Amino acid sequence: MLISVALASGFMLFLPVMQGAATAGLSPQQAVQMINREKAQVIDVCSAEEFAAGHLIGARHVPLDQLEQQLAGVAKNKSQPLILVCASGMRSKRAVAVAKKLGYEQAHSLTGGLKGWKEANLPVEKA
């Protein structure tokens, strides 16, 4: 009985780690390093109004609903890392799936989106 309780509690402690590895994106600090070291391209998948209100410096705007049609024109090099950003990080996770389907294997989502970026006191610009 004690062994089964120990195994079950160990599994329950390890489960969030496994789930986090499968769904984790980049932290703002990891994104900055990838931008600076690997020349990652930032693609903002927000609406036009959200993009105009504020976005990462140098980000290119491609709304999520147009990503499949426009990504190849914006990010020509499929081996270059992509950082996909939205307001909260939810749409950018879907955008990563679209980008990977199109052959961009180094596509990443910014965890927490623009909100997380701002909370890390990193700069934004307005259109």
LOLUMZA-465354 format. One record per atom (N, C-alpha, C): residue number from 0; residue in three letters; atom name; x, y, z. Coordinates in steps of 0.1 Angstrom, whole numbers, plus 2048, in hexadecimal, padded with zeros to 3 digits. Example, Ala and Ser with C-alpha at 12.3 -4.5 7.8 and 13.67 -1.06 7.14 Angstrom:
REC    k    r   a   px   py   pz
REC    0  ALA   N  884  7C7  84E
REC    0  ALA  CA  87B  7D3  84E
REC    0  ALA   C  884  7DF  84E
REC    1  SER   N  880  7EA  847
REC    1  SER  CA  889  7F5  847
REC    1  SER   C  881  800  84F
# end
This chain:
REC    k    r   a   px   py   pz
REC    0  MET   N  808  7F4  800
REC    0  MET  CA  800  800  800
REC    0  MET   C  809  80D  800
REC    1  LEU   N  813  80D  808
REC    1  LEU  CA  81C  819  809
REC    1  LEU   C  823  81B  7FC
REC    2  ILE   N  827  810  7F6
REC    2  ILE  CA  82F  811  7E9
REC    2  ILE   C  826  817  7DE
REC    3  SER   N  819  812  7DE
REC    3  SER  CA  810  818  7D4
REC    3  SER   C  80D  827  7D6
REC    4  VAL   N  80C  82B  7E3
REC    4  VAL  CA  80A  839  7E6
REC    4  VAL   C  817  841  7E2
REC    5  ALA   N  823  83C  7E4
REC    5  ALA  CA  82F  842  7E1
REC    5  ALA   C  830  844  7D2
REC    6  LEU   N  82D  839  7CA
REC    6  LEU  CA  82D  83A  7BC
REC    6  LEU   C  823  844  7B6
REC    7  ALA   N  817  843  7BC
REC    7  ALA  CA  80D  84C  7B7
REC    7  ALA   C  810  85B  7BA
REC    8  SER   N  816  85E  7C5
REC    8  SER  CA  819  86C  7C8
REC    8  SER   C  825  870  7C0
REC    9  GLY   N  82F  867  7BD
REC    9  GLY  CA  83A  86B  7B5
REC    9  GLY   C  835  86E  7A6
REC   10  PHE   N  82C  866  7A2
REC   10  PHE  CA  826  868  794
REC   10  PHE   C  81F  876  794
REC   11  MET   N  817  879  79E
REC   11  MET  CA  810  885  79F
REC   11  MET   C  81A  891  79F
REC   12  LEU   N  825  890  7A6
REC   12  LEU  CA  82F  89B  7A6
REC   12  LEU   C  836  89C  799
REC   13  PHE   N  838  891  791
REC   13  PHE  CA  83F  892  785
REC   13  PHE   C  836  896  779
REC   14  LEU   N  829  894  77A
REC   14  LEU  CA  820  897  76F
REC   14  LEU   C  820  8A5  76A
REC   15  PRO   N  820  8AF  773
REC   15  PRO  CA  821  8BD  76E
REC   15  PRO   C  82E  8C0  767
REC   16  VAL   N  839  8BA  76B
REC   16  VAL  CA  846  8BC  764
REC   16  VAL   C  845  8B6  755
REC   17  MET   N  83F  8AB  754
REC   17  MET  CA  83D  8A5  746
REC   17  MET   C  834  8AE  73E
REC   18  GLN   N  829  8B3  744
REC   18  GLN  CA  81F  8BB  73C
REC   18  GLN   C  826  8C8  739
REC   19  GLY   N  82D  8CE  742
REC   19  GLY  CA  834  8DB  73F
REC   19  GLY   C  83E  8DA  734
REC   20  ALA   N  845  8CF  733
REC   20  ALA  CA  84F  8CD  729
REC   20  ALA   C  848  8CC  71B
REC   21  ALA   N  83C  8C7  71B
REC   21  ALA  CA  835  8C5  70E
REC   21  ALA   C  82F  8D2  709
REC   22  THR   N  82B  8DB  712
REC   22  THR  CA  824  8E7  70E
REC   22  THR   C  82C  8F4  711
REC   23  ALA   N  838  8F3  716
REC   23  ALA  CA  840  8FE  71A
REC   23  ALA   C  844  906  70E
REC   24  GLY   N  844  913  70F
REC   24  GLY  CA  849  91C  705
REC   24  GLY   C  856  923  70A
REC   25  LEU   N  859  92E  705
REC   25  LEU  CA  865  935  709
REC   25  LEU   C  861  93F  714
REC   26  SER   N  86A  941  71E
REC   26  SER  CA  868  94C  727
REC   26  SER   C  86D  958  720
REC   27  PRO   N  869  964  725
REC   27  PRO  CA  86E  970  71F
REC   27  PRO   C  87D  971  71F
REC   28  GLN   N  884  96C  729
REC   28  GLN  CA  892  96C  72A
REC   28  GLN   C  898  963  71F
REC   29  GLN   N  892  957  71D
REC   29  GLN  CA  897  94E  713
REC   29  GLN   C  895  954  705
REC   30  ALA   N  889  95B  703
REC   30  ALA  CA  886  961  6F6
REC   30  ALA   C  891  96C  6F3
REC   31  VAL   N  895  974  6FD
REC   31  VAL  CA  89F  97F  6FB
REC   31  VAL   C  8AC  978  6F7
REC   32  GLN   N  8B0  96D  6FD
REC   32  GLN  CA  8BC  966  6FA
REC   32  GLN   C  8BB  961  6EB
REC   33  MET   N  8B0  95B  6E8
REC   33  MET  CA  8AE  956  6DA
REC   33  MET   C  8AF  961  6D0
REC   34  ILE   N  8A9  96C  6D3
REC   34  ILE  CA  8A9  977  6CA
REC   34  ILE   C  8B7  97C  6C8
REC   35  ASN   N  8BE  97E  6D3
REC   35  ASN  CA  8CC  983  6D2
REC   35  ASN   C  8D6  97A  6CD
REC   36  ARG   N  8D5  96D  6D1
REC   36  ARG  CA  8E0  963  6CD
REC   36  ARG   C  8DD  95C  6C0
REC   37  GLU   N  8D0  959  6BD
REC   37  GLU  CA  8CD  951  6B2
REC   37  GLU   C  8C5  959  6A7
REC   38  LYS   N  8C4  966  6A9
REC   38  LYS  CA  8BD  96F  6A0
REC   38  LYS   C  8AF  969  69D
REC   39  ALA   N  8A8  965  6A7
REC   39  ALA  CA  89A  961  6A6
REC   39  ALA   C  891  96C  6A1
REC   40  GLN   N  888  968  699
REC   40  GLN  CA  87E  972  693
REC   40  GLN   C  872  971  69C
REC   41  VAL   N  86C  97D  69F
REC   41  VAL  CA  860  97E  6A8
REC   41  VAL   C  854  980  69F
REC   42  ILE   N  84A  978  6A0
REC   42  ILE  CA  83E  979  698
REC   42  ILE   C  833  97B  6A2
REC   43  ASP   N  82B  986  6A1
REC   43  ASP  CA  820  989  6AA
REC   43  ASP   C  813  985  6A3
REC   44  VAL   N  80C  97C  6A9
REC   44  VAL  CA  800  977  6A3
REC   44  VAL   C  7F3  97D  6A9
REC   45  CYS   N  7F4  988  6AF
REC   45  CYS  CA  7E9  98F  6B5
REC   45  CYS   C  7E0  996  6AA
REC   46  SER   N  7D5  99C  6AE
REC   46  SER  CA  7CD  9A4  6A4
REC   46  SER   C  7D4  9B1  6A1
REC   47  ALA   N  7D0  9B7  697
REC   47  ALA  CA  7D6  9C4  693
REC   47  ALA   C  7D5  9CE  69E
REC   48  GLU   N  7CA  9CF  6A5
REC   48  GLU  CA  7C8  9D8  6B0
REC   48  GLU   C  7D2  9D6  6BC
REC   49  GLU   N  7D3  9C9  6BF
REC   49  GLU  CA  7DD  9C5  6CA
REC   49  GLU   C  7EB  9C8  6C6
REC   50  PHE   N  7EE  9C5  6BA
REC   50  PHE  CA  7FC  9C8  6B5
REC   50  PHE   C  7FF  9D7  6B5
REC   51  ALA   N  7F5  9DF  6B1
REC   51  ALA  CA  7F7  9EE  6B1
REC   51  ALA   C  7F9  9F3  6C0
REC   52  ALA   N  7F2  9ED  6C9
REC   52  ALA  CA  7F3  9F1  6D7
REC   52  ALA   C  800  9EE  6DD
REC   53  GLY   N  808  9E5  6D8
REC   53  GLY  CA  815  9E1  6DE
REC   53  GLY   C  819  9D4  6DA
REC   54  HIS   N  826  9D2  6D7
REC   54  HIS  CA  82C  9C6  6D3
REC   54  HIS   C  83B  9C6  6D5
REC   55  LEU   N  841  9BA  6D4
REC   55  LEU  CA  850  9B9  6D6
REC   55  LEU   C  857  9C1  6CC
REC   56  ILE   N  862  9C7  6CF
REC   56  ILE  CA  869  9CF  6C6
REC   56  ILE   C  86E  9C6  6BA
REC   57  GLY   N  86B  9CA  6AE
REC   57  GLY  CA  870  9C3  6A2
REC   57  GLY   C  866  9B8  69E
REC   58  ALA   N  85B  9B6  6A5
REC   58  ALA  CA  852  9AB  6A2
REC   58  ALA   C  84B  9AE  695
REC   59  ARG   N  849  9A3  68D
REC   59  ARG  CA  841  9A4  681
REC   59  ARG   C  833  9A0  684
REC   60  HIS   N  829  9A6  67E
REC   60  HIS  CA  81B  9A3  681
REC   60  HIS   C  815  99A  676
REC   61  VAL   N  811  98E  67B
REC   61  VAL  CA  809  985  672
REC   61  VAL   C  7FE  980  67B
REC   62  PRO   N  7F1  984  679
REC   62  PRO  CA  7E6  97F  681
REC   62  PRO   C  7E5  970  680
REC   63  LEU   N  7E1  96A  68B
REC   63  LEU  CA  7E0  95B  68C
REC   63  LEU   C  7D8  955  680
REC   64  ASP   N  7CD  95C  67D
REC   64  ASP  CA  7C4  956  673
REC   64  ASP   C  7CA  957  665
REC   65  GLN   N  7D5  95F  663
REC   65  GLN  CA  7DC  960  656
REC   65  GLN   C  7EA  95A  656
REC   66  LEU   N  7EE  954  661
REC   66  LEU  CA  7FB  94E  663
REC   66  LEU   C  7FF  944  658
REC   67  GLU   N  7F6  93B  656
REC   67  GLU  CA  7F9  930  64C
REC   67  GLU   C  7FC  936  63E
REC   68  GLN   N  7F5  940  63A
REC   68  GLN  CA  7F7  946  62D
REC   68  GLN   C  803  94F  62C
REC   69  GLN   N  806  957  637
REC   69  GLN  CA  810  961  637
REC   69  GLN   C  81D  95E  63D
REC   70  LEU   N  81F  954  645
REC   70  LEU  CA  82B  951  64C
REC   70  LEU   C  837  94F  643
REC   71  ALA   N  835  948  638
REC   71  ALA  CA  840  946  62F
REC   71  ALA   C  846  953  629
REC   72  GLY   N  83D  95D  627
REC   72  GLY  CA  842  96A  622
REC   72  GLY   C  849  972  62C
REC   73  VAL   N  846  970  639
REC   73  VAL  CA  84C  978  644
REC   73  VAL   C  859  971  649
REC   74  ALA   N  858  964  64A
REC   74  ALA  CA  864  95C  650
REC   74  ALA   C  868  952  645
REC   75  LYS   N  871  957  63C
REC   75  LYS  CA  876  94F  631
REC   75  LYS   C  87F  943  635
REC   76  ASN   N  887  945  63F
REC   76  ASN  CA  891  93B  643
REC   76  ASN   C  88A  932  64E
REC   77  LYS   N  887  926  64A
REC   77  LYS  CA  880  91C  653
REC   77  LYS   C  889  917  65E
REC   78  SER   N  896  919  65C
REC   78  SER  CA  89F  914  667
REC   78  SER   C  8A2  91F  671
REC   79  GLN   N  89E  92B  66F
REC   79  GLN  CA  89F  936  679
REC   79  GLN   C  895  934  684
REC   80  PRO   N  899  936  690
REC   80  PRO  CA  88F  935  69B
REC   80  PRO   C  884  940  69A
REC   81  LEU   N  878  93C  69D
REC   81  LEU  CA  86C  945  69E
REC   81  LEU   C  867  945  6AC
REC   82  ILE   N  864  951  6B0
REC   82  ILE  CA  85D  953  6BD
REC   82  ILE   C  850  959  6BA
REC   83  LEU   N  845  952  6BD
REC   83  LEU  CA  837  956  6BA
REC   83  LEU   C  831  95C  6C7
REC   84  VAL   N  82B  967  6C5
REC   84  VAL  CA  826  96F  6D1
REC   84  VAL   C  818  973  6CF
REC   85  CYS   N  810  973  6D9
REC   85  CYS  CA  803  979  6D9
REC   85  CYS   C  801  980  6E7
REC   86  ALA   N  7F5  984  6EA
REC   86  ALA  CA  7F3  98C  6F7
REC   86  ALA   C  7F6  983  703
REC   87  SER   N  7F1  977  703
REC   87  SER  CA  7F2  96F  710
REC   87  SER   C  7FA  962  70E
REC   88  GLY   N  7FD  95E  702
REC   88  GLY  CA  804  951  6FF
REC   88  GLY   C  7FC  946  6FA
REC   89  MET   N  7EF  948  6FA
REC   89  MET  CA  7E6  93D  6F6
REC   89  MET   C  7E5  93C  6E6
REC   90  ARG   N  7E3  947  6DF
REC   90  ARG  CA  7E3  946  6D1
REC   90  ARG   C  7F1  943  6CB
REC   91  SER   N  7FB  947  6D2
REC   91  SER  CA  809  944  6CD
REC   91  SER   C  80C  935  6CD
REC   92  LYS   N  806  92E  6D7
REC   92  LYS  CA  807  91F  6D7
REC   92  LYS   C  801  919  6CB
REC   93  ARG   N  7F5  91E  6C7
REC   93  ARG  CA  7EF  919  6BB
REC   93  ARG   C  7F7  91C  6AF
REC   94  ALA   N  7FD  928  6AF
REC   94  ALA  CA  806  92D  6A4
REC   94  ALA   C  812  924  6A2
REC   95  VAL   N  818  91F  6AD
REC   95  VAL  CA  823  916  6AD
REC   95  VAL   C  81F  909  6A5
REC   96  ALA   N  814  904  6A8
REC   96  ALA  CA  80F  8F8  6A1
REC   96  ALA   C  80E  8FB  692
REC   97  VAL   N  809  906  68E
REC   97  VAL  CA  808  90A  680
REC   97  VAL   C  815  90B  67A
REC   98  ALA   N  81F  912  681
REC   98  ALA  CA  82C  914  67B
REC   98  ALA   C  833  907  67A
REC   99  LYS   N  832  8FE  683
REC   99  LYS  CA  839  8F1  682
REC   99  LYS   C  833  8E9  677
REC  100  LYS   N  826  8EA  675
REC  100  LYS  CA  820  8E3  669
REC  100  LYS   C  825  8E8  65C
REC  101  LEU   N  829  8F5  65C
REC  101  LEU  CA  82F  8FB  650
REC  101  LEU   C  83E  8F8  64E
REC  102  GLY   N  844  8F1  658
REC  102  GLY  CA  852  8EE  657
REC  102  GLY   C  85B  8F6  65F
REC  103  TYR   N  856  8FF  668
REC  103  TYR  CA  85F  907  671
REC  103  TYR   C  860  8FF  67E
REC  104  GLU   N  86B  8F7  67E
REC  104  GLU  CA  86D  8EE  68A
REC  104  GLU   C  872  8F6  696
REC  105  GLN   N  877  902  695
REC  105  GLN  CA  87C  90A  6A0
REC  105  GLN   C  872  915  6A4
REC  106  ALA   N  865  912  6A3
REC  106  ALA  CA  85B  91B  6A7
REC  106  ALA   C  858  91A  6B6
REC  107  HIS   N  857  925  6BD
REC  107  HIS  CA  855  925  6CB
REC  107  HIS   C  84B  92F  6CF
REC  108  SER   N  844  92C  6DA
REC  108  SER  CA  83A  936  6DF
REC  108  SER   C  840  93D  6EB
REC  109  LEU   N  83D  94A  6EC
REC  109  LEU  CA  841  952  6F8
REC  109  LEU   C  838  94F  703
REC  110  THR   N  83C  949  70D
REC  110  THR  CA  834  946  719
REC  110  THR   C  82F  953  71F
REC  111  GLY   N  822  954  721
REC  111  GLY  CA  81C  960  727
REC  111  GLY   C  819  96B  71D
REC  112  GLY   N  81E  969  711
REC  112  GLY  CA  81C  973  706
REC  112  GLY   C  821  981  709
REC  113  LEU   N  81B  98B  703
REC  113  LEU  CA  81F  999  705
REC  113  LEU   C  81E  99D  714
REC  114  LYS   N  814  997  71B
REC  114  LYS  CA  812  99A  729
REC  114  LYS   C  81E  995  731
REC  115  GLY   N  822  989  72F
REC  115  GLY  CA  82E  984  735
REC  115  GLY   C  83B  98C  732
REC  116  TRP   N  83C  991  726
REC  116  TRP  CA  847  999  721
REC  116  TRP   C  847  9A6  729
REC  117  LYS   N  83B  9AC  72A
REC  117  LYS  CA  83B  9B9  732
REC  117  LYS   C  83D  9B7  740
REC  118  GLU   N  839  9AC  746
REC  118  GLU  CA  83B  9A9  754
REC  118  GLU   C  84A  9A7  757
REC  119  ALA   N  851  9A3  74D
REC  119  ALA  CA  860  9A1  74E
REC  119  ALA   C  867  9AE  74C
REC  120  ASN   N  85F  9B9  74B
REC  120  ASN  CA  865  9C7  749
REC  120  ASN   C  86D  9C8  73C
REC  121  LEU   N  869  9C1  731
REC  121  LEU  CA  870  9C2  725
REC  121  LEU   C  869  9CC  71C
REC  122  PRO   N  870  9D2  712
REC  122  PRO  CA  86B  9DD  70A
REC  122  PRO   C  861  9D8  700
REC  123  VAL   N  857  9E1  6FD
REC  123  VAL  CA  84D  9DF  6F3
REC  123  VAL   C  84D  9EC  6EA
REC  124  GLU   N  848  9EB  6DE
REC  124  GLU  CA  846  9F7  6D6
REC  124  GLU   C  837  9F7  6D1
REC  125  LYS   N  833  A02  6CD
REC  125  LYS  CA  826  A04  6C7
REC  125  LYS   C  827  A07  6B9
REC  126  ALA   N  81D  A02  6B1
REC  126  ALA  CA  81D  A05  6A3
REC  126  ALA   C  818  A13  6A0
# end
